[in-house]
């Protein structure tokens, strides 16, 4: 079906952001991708892209089309699944995850891919807010993100996964003390306050009534951990599910009484036709993160 091929190429261009990158993904030449997209625009009788030299950006009509095209391609791929295997899964599913969840998410997708060869799973990383925006726009089918209290968003269905308590992280060679004292004695490395995790940090500081010596602000947990490990300051961070900070010789993990928790969840659109695959991803993910 030529239209299905055009739709798949359209989704590749929408995801990759250029004809050249999409060509590599769909095993075509760049010229063939360009020709297919001109044909697709002609079939739909409207332009779908803004072209600026080599850069290709979806216009408003193109962005609005992405969710519908994903559903149509997914339904077609489900039709191609082996009818003799009622439990088989097929189709293309785009998943996102915050950096700390990516390893377990990739492991889960590899297991499912081995079981269901007709299943095409793509994983990308990002910040929670970015991933939720992409999910709302139809660019992702599901995402593992930080779920803030009150972030119900009616268009999403949520599957709770696990919680990570906030802790104070300090170099091992600093003298042991209460969290508030350590925050006031040592330079403080803060997680980006515009992100969900940074807002948890701010609430933790308020609970402790601490006014730390502001030193540096970053938006990468492992980058902050590396700076603390090097003795450059202290920080307040979620105790990552698979972290082994407490056993590291250069780190000290200090528990915070009645700590805030970073709650991780899998979000998907309620109108998704890929709920079964997403539920299977969630199950496999939890098998790799449960302790």
Buried (B, 14 or more C-beta within 10 A) or exposed (E): EEEBBBBBBBBBBBBBEBBBBBBEBBEBEBEBBBBBBEBBBEEBEEEBBEEEEEEBBBBEEBBEBBBEBBBBBBEBBBEEBEEEEEEBBBBBBBBBBBEBBBEBBBBBBEBBBEEBEBBBBBBBBBBBBBBBBBBBBBBBBBBBBBBBEEBEBEEBBBBEBBBBBBBBBBBEEBEEBBBBEBBBBBBBBBBBEEBBBBBBBBEBBEBBEBEBEEBBBBBEBBEBBEBBBEEBBBBBBBBBBEBEBEEEEEBBBBEBEEBBEBBBBBBBBEEBBBBEBBBBBBEBBBEBBEE
